[in-house]
């Protein structure tokens, strides 16, 4: 039986010439007890669709029916969990959930309502934190409270609008498992808005793909038996096949070639001696051990004594290599990167680049951070020009502008060079950050989770951009990431770090996959999942805080 129906629904926002269509010609039916994932890029109308179900928006044309009746506003039978937590900061976990219980179960006694509150707190594993306020909780715990509050209203349908996207990978997986346990126990109808393909496949019965123009032309049935184990999925042929199909479809409809070939890079030389980025070779530079981390340590003073965050980090990188650095939160990945950038003092050991010790920041080492750090009052072109003007002092103004425009075009901003940074999306800002780094023609490119603030599908797009630009420059690069697929897609070698403190290199995987690489091609390569399994197995081993054995323990 269809519990939810969209019939020829159209929804847009704005008036007159400012009117923007968001959803067009939506026809969709959801069965009672079904778990449906709505998947698509940012801006495709996913949240608008779920808000129509919640009754927070009304369609401009067509109708949205719940159990045969047109939805005219919010109702307790449709519980909504937003991406942001929206908790009352002055109330405890117990108090936040009691608000929902008291509003729905007014006829019950105080004791009965208290039992219900305790039940839903226990359901999301927060009994130990019932008396804490939101400020005392982690992001994952706050989102658990939001889920518990929605469940406490005993809805017939649960609407989840990207509830996991703001969480780290481990918290995201744990909360997804809890949501699945709840769905499996109660068999509520669930609609999950997500931008993560793996999440959609692991959780849903059916995946609805929203196109960039706000239409639906494709859906995927997920016939993989439940329960679905994340690690086991890596060896599951059905999972691999479906993952490739969904990925290919989304990339075909969402990532078109946006780069035009209208500019050439001028043959100008930057101040730190690296020739133009378009050159095939960089004369005068060391090839082997171009970057050398030797017995690198980082120690911080604390009231309880010195704390060693990174210990005996040894790594030799040849010129032109792309290294991915991966590990769990707190393992010292960013610490290593900032020491290589000259932004963080080295406690012991050393880093040599092109035969010279790294000391202090220098434009020969360009950094792209998780947050782009642009000057908001400047345009994209002006933000990139700041570094270029300093690095190419002998070039003419026209040549320097050619460098700026070449790289902005390469990252897909040919039509947005004069746009102010404060009016750009996060994805556009990060494109400017990437263009700015490459425009310095650095000896070393350092990327600190450059796509970490972006939704997974926008990350795909910018990974393609990064690979395209890197393939032209072959600059030596290190990318810190927590994303296994990103690590393999980008790198020649994946360097895995053990948990901190005293974090060090635990394993290195040589990624012997052909270049140039595309996500679609890698998913079809017979060795791709072998590399993925190696990285996942290592991360699972260290998932629960395991530390490497000391040399004495290993010798014993």
N, C-alpha and C positions, 0 to 999 in steps of 0.2 A: 504493500500500500504506500502511495506517495504521500509523505507528510508535508513536503514543501514543493511548491511549483513556481517557476518563473515563466511567464507567458509574454513573449515579445516585449521585453522590458528595455526601455531606454532611459538613461539618466545622464544629465550634464549639469554643469555649474557655471554661473555668470550670466550676464544679460547682454543682449545685442551683439555687438562685434566682439565682446569679451567672453561670449559663451563658448565653453569647451565641452565637447562630448566626452564622457568617461566610459559608459557602458552602452553597447548598441546591440539590439536584437538578441537579447539573452533569453534562451529557452532551456530550462533545466528542471529536472525532477530529482528529488532525493527521497529514498525509501526510509521507512521507519527503522531505526536501529542501525542505519548505515553510517560508516565513517568515511567522509568525503574530504579530500584535500583540494583546496583552490591554490594553484601554483602559477606564478608569473613574475615578470620583472616589476620593479618599482614603477608606479604610475600607470599600471594596466587596469586599475579599478578593483583590485582584490578587496580592499577595506570597504570601498563603497558598496560592493556586493553584499558583504556580511552585515553592513549597517542597514541595508534594505531589509534583510531578514530580521534584524533586531528591532526594526521599526523606527530607527533614528533618522532615516531618510525615506522619502516617498518617491516612487518612480515618476518621471515626466510622462512616460507613455507605458502602456502595458500594465500588468498586475503581478503582485507577489502574493501567493496564497499559502496559508498555514492551515492544514487540515481542512482545506476547501474554502476557508474564509479569508478575505483580503486583509492583509496586515496593515493596520492604520496607526500603530504606535507600539512602544515597548510593552512587553508583558512578561510576567514571572515564568511563563512556560519556556521562554527563550533566554538562557543565561549567557552573558557576554563577558569574555576575559580579554582585556586590551593588551597591547604590547607593553605599555607603561603600567606601573603597579596601581596607581590611583588609590592608595590606602590613606586612611585617616592617621596622620602622624602622631597625634596625641593619644591614640588608643593602642592597646596591646593587640597581639594576634587574636587573643580571645575576644577582645572588645570589637575588633573589626568584623569578625565572623558573626558575633552576636547581633550586630546591626542587621545582617541579612536574615538570620533566623527569627529575630523578633518581629521583622516586618512581614514575614510570610506565615509564621506559625503563631499568630496572636492568640488563638484559642487554646494553645497548650499551656500547661503550668510552667512556672519559673524553673522547676527542677527538670521537667521534660525538655525545655528549651536548652538548659545547660548541658544535658546529656547529648543533644544534637550538636551543639557547638563542639563538645569534646570529640564526638564521632568524626566530624569533618576535619578537625585539626589532626587527629590521628591518621586519617585517610591520606593526608599529604605529608605525613612523617614529621610533624612539628609539635608533638606533645611536649617535648623538652623545652620548647621556646614559647609556650602559650602565654607567658606573662611578659614577654619582651615587646618593645615598641619597634616600629619599622626601621628607625635609625640604627637599631642594634642588630639588624638582620643583614645578611648578604643579599645580593641581587636575586639569586636563585631562591632563597627562602622567602623573599617578598613576593615573588611571582607564585610561589606555592600558596601563600595566603590568598592571593587573588583567585587562584583556582578553587581553593577551599570555600571562599566566599560565594563564588558562583554556584558551586555544587550545593552549598547550604540552602540555597533558594529552591532546591529540588526541581530544577528545570527539566522539561521533557526533551529539550534540545540544547546542546552546549555549543556555543559559538566562540571559537578561539582565534583571535586576530593577531597572528604572529606573537604568541605568548612566550616563545622561547628565544626570539632573535637577539635580545639584549644580554643573553647569558653566555658564559664561557662554555666551551665544548662539553666538558664533563657534566656541569650543572644542566646543560641543555638535554643531554642524553638521559640523565637521571629523571628529570621532570617529565620528559616524553614517556619514559617507561611507566611512571606513576599515572599519567593520563590514560595510557593504554590499559593499565590494571583496572582503573575506575570504569572505563568504557566496557571492558570485558565483563566486569561484575554486574553493571547496571544495564548494559546494552542501550544506553541513551543514543539518540541520533547526534552525531558530532560533525560540525563543519570546521575544518582547520584551514586558516589562511597561512601560507608559508611561502618562502622563497628558496627552500632547501629541498633539492630533489631526493636525497637519501631519506630525509625526515618524512617526506610524503610517501615514499615507497614503503618504509618500515611501518608507518602508522595506519595508512588508509586502505579502504576497500577499492576506492576509485579516485583517480586524479583528474581534475578538470583543469585544463591549461587555458589561461586567459591570454589572448593575443595583445600586442601593444596598442591596437586600435579599439580595445575594449569589447571584442567579440569572442565567442567560443566556437571553435571549429574542430577541436580535438579533445578526446578524453581517453584515459588509459585505465583498464581494469587491472587491479593488482590481485593476481590469483595465487600468490606465494602463500603457502600454509602458515597459519599462526600457531604458536608464538614465533616471532621473527627475531633472531639473535643478530645483533650488529656485526659481531665478529664472524659468525657463520655465513652471513650474507656475502662476504668477500669471496667465498668459494661456491656460491650458489649460482648455477647457470641461468636460472630464471631471473634472478636479481640483476645480473650483469646485462642480460638482454634488454630488460625493461629500462634499466638505468641508461643504457646507450640510446634507446629509442626516445625516451623523454628528453635527454640532453640534446640529442640531434634536433628534435623538433623545436625546442626552445631557442637553440642557437640559430636555427634557420629563420625563425620568425622574429627573433629579438636582436641578433647581433649581425647587422649587415655591414658591408665594407663602408666605413665612414671617412676614410683617409683619401685625399685627392693627391695626385702626383703633379703638383704645379711648381714646386720650389726645389732648388738644389742647394746643398750646403756649400758655402764659400770655403775656399782653401785658406783658412786663417788659422794661426797657431795661438793657443792660449798661453798665459803667462807661466804656467807650471810645466810647460814643455811637451805636452801631449799634442800630436798633430790633429788635424781636422778629423771629426768623428767618422766621416765617410771613408777615410783611408783604410785600405785592407790590412795594413801592418803599422805597428807603432815602433818606429825605428829608435834604437838606443835603449830600449827597455829590456829588463830581464824577462826571460820566458819561463824558466822553471823556478819554483819557490818565489814567485813574484810577490806573494804575501805570505809572511812567515810568523805564525803565533808560536812562541817558544816559552814553555813552562809558565804560562800566564796565570796570575793569581789576582783576585780582587778581595780585599779584606776591609771591612767597615768596623770602626770602633763602636762599641755599645756599652751601656752601663754595666753589663755582665762580663765585659771583656771583648776581645777581637772576634768578629764573626767572618769566617771565610765563606764567601758566596760562590766564587769560582776558584777551582784548584787544578793546577797542572793541565791547563788547556793547551794542547799541542796540535797544530794543524798547518800543513803546507799546501798552498794554493798556487797553481800555475796561472800565468797570465791568460786572460780570456775565459777562465772557468766561471761557472755560475754555481754557487753553493747555497743550498737551503739549510737553515739552522732551525731545528724543531725540538720540542720538548714541552713538558707540562708547565703551567704557570709557576713562576718563582724559581725556575731552573737556571737562571742567569743568562738567557739568550740575549736579551737587550743589553745586559751589562757588558758582554763580550763585544757587541756591536758598538756601543758608545765608547768603549776603550779604543776600538779600531778607528773610530771617528775623531779621536782626540778630545772628546767631550767628558771623559771620565778617567781620572788618574789611574795608572797601572800600579798595583801594589808590589808586584814581583814578576820577574820575567820580562818579556819584551815582545813588541810587534815591529816587524820590518816590512816596509813597502818599497819595492823597486830598489832594494839594497840599503835603504835608509830607515833609521828608527822613527817610528811615529811619535811625534811630540806636539801636542796641541792641535786645534782645529785648522784645517787648510782646505781651500777649494779643490785640491787634487783628490779629496775624499768627499764626495757628495752624499748627503743623507736625505732619504725620504721617510718621514715619520708617519705614524698612524694618523695623526692629525696634520693636514697640509701646512698649517702655519703661514698662511698668506697674509699680506697687508690688505685688509678689507677695503681700504679707500683707493686702492690701485686696481687697474685693469689686469687681465691675464698677461698681456704683453708687457706691461710695466713691472709686474712681479718677476717675470723671467729676466727682464732686462737688467735688473739690479745686479745680479751675479755676473751676467755676460759682460757688462761694461767694465767690471773689475778684472775679469779673467782674460779678456782680449784687449789690452790697452793699446796695442799697435794697429789694431784693425780700424777701418773707417766706420763712421756711424752707420752707413748703408750696409756694410758687411756684418756689423753686429746685429742690426735689425733682421738681416737675412737668417742669421743663426737662430734668433728668437722665433721668427715666424716659421722656420723649417720645423722646429721641434713641436711647436704648438699645433702645426698642421699634422704632424706625425701622430699626435695623441688624439686627433679627431676634433680639434677646436679651431679649425680654419675659419668658421663663421662666428666665433665667440671671442676673438682675440681682444676686442675692445670692451668686453663685458666686465663690469666691476666684480671683484671677488665676493663682495658681500651679497651679491644677487645670484650666486651660483649654488647649485646643489653640491652635496658632499662629493659625489662622483666626479663632477666637473672640477672642483677644487683639487682633487687628488690627481687629475690629469695635468693640471697646471704644475703641481708639485713634481710629477714625473718629468714633464718637459723641462722644468727648471734644473733638475738634477742632470739630465743628459746634456743640456745646453752648456754646462760647465766643462764638457769633455773631460770628465774626471779619470784619474788612473783607477780609482776604486769607487764603485757604487754600493752604498749601504742602504738596505730597505728594512725598516723596522715595522713589521706587520702593516704594510702600506695599504692593505685593503680591509683591515680589521674592523673599521667602522661602517663598512658598506654591506648591503645585503648580498647574499651569495651569488645571485645572478648578475648583479653589477660587478662583482668581483671577477666573474668569468670574463666579462667584457674588457675590463682593465688588465686582466692577465694577458689577454690576446694583444692588447695595445703594448704592454710591457715587452712581450716576447718579440713583437714585430720591430720595435725600436731597438731592442738589445741585439737582435739578429743582424742589424746594420752596423752597430758599433762594436760588438763583441767586448764590451768593457767588462773587466773583472768585477764580479758582483757577489754580495752575500745578502740573502733575504731571510729575515727572522719571520717565522710563521707558526701558527698552531694548526694549520689546515693541511692534512696529509696529501690530498689531491693536488693542492697548490704546490706543495714542496716537490712532488714528483714531476709535475708538469713543467716547472721552471728550471729544475736543477740538473747539473751534471753529476753532482754528488749530494746526498742528503746526510747531513751530520746531525746525529741524535744525542741530546744531552740528558744525563741522569738528573734526578731530582736534587734540588738544593736543600740545605746548604752544602758546601763543598762539591758543587756540581762540576762535572767534567764530561768529556766525550765518552759516550757509552758504546756507540756503534756508528759505522759509516757505510752507507749503501751507495754503490756506483750505479747510476741510472743510465744504463746502456740502451737508450731508446733514440730512434732517429730524430734529427732536426732537419728542417723546422717542424715544430710540434703544434698540433691543434688538439683541443680537448676531445673532439669527435674521433680523431685518428687514434689517440692514445687508448680510448675506451675499447677500441677494436683490436688493439695490439695484443698478441698472445702473452707477452711478458708483463703487461701493465699491472695486473692484479697480483703477480708474484712480488713485484716491488712494493705494492701497497700492503700486502700481507706482512712483509718484513718490518715495515714502519709501524703498522698497527700492533703487531705482536710486541714490539719493543715498548710502545706507549702503554699497552695494556699491562705489561709487566711492572711498569713504574706508576700505574694509575693511582694506587692507594698509598702513595708516599714512600715507596721502597727506596732505600739508599744503596749505592754500590757498596759491596764489601770492601773493607780495607785490605791493603796488601798483606797485612799480617794474618787476617782471617783467611784469605785465599791460600796463603802458604801453609796454614795449619792443617 
